[in-house]
Amino acid sequence: MTTVGALVLGVVAAAALTGTAPAATASPADLSTATFSLASSITPTVLAATPGPEKTEARAAETAASTSIQAVATVQSDIAASGLDIGQPATVDTTALQQATDRLEAASVLPETFLPALSHDVAAATVAVDQRVAELRGGLDAAVAKKAEEEAAEKARQEAEAAAAAKAAADKAAADKQASSSSSSSNSGGGGSSAPIPTGGGSGDNSPAGAQAAARDMLASRGWGDDQMSCLVSLWNKESGWNYKAYNSGSGAYGIPQALPGSKMSSAGADWQTNAATQVSWGLGYISGRYGTPCGAWGHSQSTGWY
């Protein structure tokens, strides 16, 4: 190739990168003395109308790059929404990919033989971005799995504690019932001491039925009707079975209203340990001050498991 021919090809290629090409002002037969001025040389619409394999490859590279950029936005959004620590910054450097894509798009006016190298640069940068997105996605998946495991373990622990507490309460209730039965049998056989005389009011009947009778009278004095009595029966059936000796070994709660500690009930009478009516009186005062009514306390107990 002559020096002049090489010069012409170089000028054409350089001009194509900017979208312009030189137009000769001298005779084509005398290239050694020709001068040039910028003029349009390659029409993109012509290349677009008759794309070759290089053009197809370039378009595929651009599409893959666009997909990768969208994947970056998606994984970063998912990480932010999760609120989890994935153990690494949720950043992806897309600078090289953007620059390579810009160069490829700017070369749309070039002959297709110029595109493979630029398409390769875009593809290589896309691979790097995809690898980083995969790392972030893996970190997020691991963090989500870890959180699920921790939540499952915590739920199992709470269920085990609840089951243990329920068993302890059932065992205590059974033991109290047995002790009460033994005491009744002993008293019915003659001898034995009489029950302590209550000082907190009531009939002296400490049985569940006697305690409920005392409660009904106290509710009436407060202006509460049968609906509130029904809620109270349900509430204290759950708490103690209306057993004035009920004791929760897990929490230390005591008596019909399961006061914690039981000594709180001394404000209603010095005989709080031996008089069901005293315990009922204290329990109604507690319910009134905190929940307004027995039904208010029962509703809270149903939703939370305690009152």
Summary of the structure (lengths in Angstrom):
residues: 307
radius of gyration: 44.0
end to end distance: 98.6
largest distance: 143.8
contacts: 880
relative contact order: 0.07
helix: 68%
strand: 4%
